[in-house]
Amino acid sequence: MLRIAVTGSPGVGKSTVVAKTAEKLAEKPGFKIGGIRTAEIRKEGHREGFSIRDLATGKTGILSHVKGSGPRLGKYHVNLDDLERIGANAVRNALACDLVVIDEIGPMELISQSFVSAVEEVLESDKPVLAVLHHSSRHPLAQRFRKGFEVLTVDKGNRDELPEKITNRFLRKLG
Ligand SMILES: Nc1ncnc2c1ncn2[C@@H]1O[C@H](COP(=O)(O)OP(=O)(O)OP(=O)(O)O)[C@@H](O)[C@H]1O
């Protein structure tokens, strides 16, 4: 069972590697990708928060925002409603897909016990996983990712070639 986690410095291109890999794998007929993707919400050049998207359905919500009422992490309030309604659900439903993509396992996602349980279910399954691992997380779940996964560090020298390399690894494994 192939499980790959990409890590690396902030902004180096981890999400891009995962997104390009998922795009390439999605070209394979019948290949279903589930899981989540997070992205910045920017307004007038400033980051106001993060969105969260279900990769299988396209459903998108707000993971965190400077304006909000949920638990605070730095200047952002984590939106537990969308994290659970969209995020945890997407991860659970990904159990029916060929590949589970989790971008990313970071401190915001780890605030929700429901999200953590969904990820644990995936870890206990036999599903292939491609994840982005926040470089600094000391949460036990993040530790499990370091143990059970092949961890690849993205840098400027390898970020252009990694998507193809990772795609080929999954294709070889999944036939
Ligand atoms: N291979 C690449 N070549 C040129 N620019 C890139 C490449 N990969 C990513 N970038 C640019 O770098 C920026 C950060 O990319 P990305 O969001 O993938 O990084 P990240 O490591 O996931 O960031 P974070 O640490 O915030 O999660 C983006 O603006 C993206 O367009």
Ligand as a Chemical Component Dictionary entry (heavy atoms), coordinates in Angstrom:
data_LIG
# 
_chem_comp.id                   LIG 
_chem_comp.type                 NON-POLYMER 
_chem_comp.pdbx_formal_charge   0 
_chem_comp.three_letter_code    LIG 
# 
loop_
_chem_comp_atom.comp_id 
_chem_comp_atom.atom_id 
_chem_comp_atom.alt_atom_id 
_chem_comp_atom.type_symbol 
_chem_comp_atom.charge 
_chem_comp_atom.model_Cartn_x 
_chem_comp_atom.model_Cartn_y 
_chem_comp_atom.model_Cartn_z 
_chem_comp_atom.pdbx_ordinal 
LIG N1  N1  N 0 7.161 24.310 -9.503  1  
LIG C1  C1  C 0 6.881 25.604 -9.299  2  
LIG N2  N2  N 0 7.440 26.566 -10.060 3  
LIG C2  C2  C 0 7.165 27.883 -9.850  4  
LIG N3  N3  N 0 6.348 28.344 -8.893  5  
LIG C3  C3  C 0 5.767 27.444 -8.087  6  
LIG C4  C4  C 0 6.001 26.020 -8.244  7  
LIG N4  N4  N 0 5.298 25.362 -7.297  8  
LIG C5  C5  C 0 4.654 26.326 -6.597  9  
LIG N5  N5  N 0 4.920 27.563 -7.062  10 
LIG C6  C6  C 0 4.367 28.825 -6.529  11 
LIG O1  O1  O 0 4.745 28.974 -5.166  12 
LIG C7  C7  C 0 3.642 29.433 -4.372  13 
LIG C8  C8  C 0 3.355 28.488 -3.234  14 
LIG O2  O2  O 0 2.937 27.210 -3.747  15 
LIG P1  P1  P 0 2.139 26.165 -2.855  16 
LIG O3  O3  O 0 0.900 26.774 -2.322  17 
LIG O4  O4  O 0 2.052 24.930 -3.654  18 
LIG O5  O5  O 0 3.179 25.985 -1.668  19 
LIG P2  P2  P 0 3.002 25.217 -0.275  20 
LIG O6  O6  O 0 4.370 24.699 0.066   21 
LIG O7  O7  O 0 1.914 24.250 -0.360  22 
LIG O8  O8  O 0 2.603 26.431 0.658   23 
LIG P3  P3  P 0 2.144 26.426 2.236   24 
LIG O9  O9  O 0 3.386 26.202 3.011   25 
LIG O10 O10 O 0 1.599 27.821 2.385   26 
LIG O11 O11 O 0 1.117 25.350 2.388   27 
LIG C9  C9  C 0 2.475 29.580 -5.332  28 
LIG O12 O12 O 0 2.342 30.936 -5.670  29 
LIG C10 C10 C 0 2.846 28.753 -6.531  30 
LIG O13 O13 O 0 2.309 29.271 -7.725  31 
# 
loop_
_chem_comp_bond.comp_id 
_chem_comp_bond.atom_id_1 
_chem_comp_bond.atom_id_2 
_chem_comp_bond.value_order 
_chem_comp_bond.pdbx_ordinal 
LIG N1  C1  SING 1  
LIG C1  N2  SING 2  
LIG C1  C4  DOUB 3  
LIG N2  C2  DOUB 4  
LIG C2  N3  SING 5  
LIG N3  C3  DOUB 6  
LIG C3  C4  SING 7  
LIG C3  N5  SING 8  
LIG C4  N4  SING 9  
LIG N4  C5  DOUB 10 
LIG C5  N5  SING 11 
LIG N5  C6  SING 12 
LIG C6  O1  SING 13 
LIG C6  C10 SING 14 
LIG O1  C7  SING 15 
LIG C7  C8  SING 16 
LIG C7  C9  SING 17 
LIG C8  O2  SING 18 
LIG O2  P1  SING 19 
LIG P1  O3  DOUB 20 
LIG P1  O4  SING 21 
LIG P1  O5  SING 22 
LIG O5  P2  SING 23 
LIG P2  O6  DOUB 24 
LIG P2  O7  SING 25 
LIG P2  O8  SING 26 
LIG O8  P3  SING 27 
LIG P3  O9  DOUB 28 
LIG P3  O10 SING 29 
LIG P3  O11 SING 30 
LIG C9  O12 SING 31 
LIG C9  C10 SING 32 
LIG C10 O13 SING 33 
# 
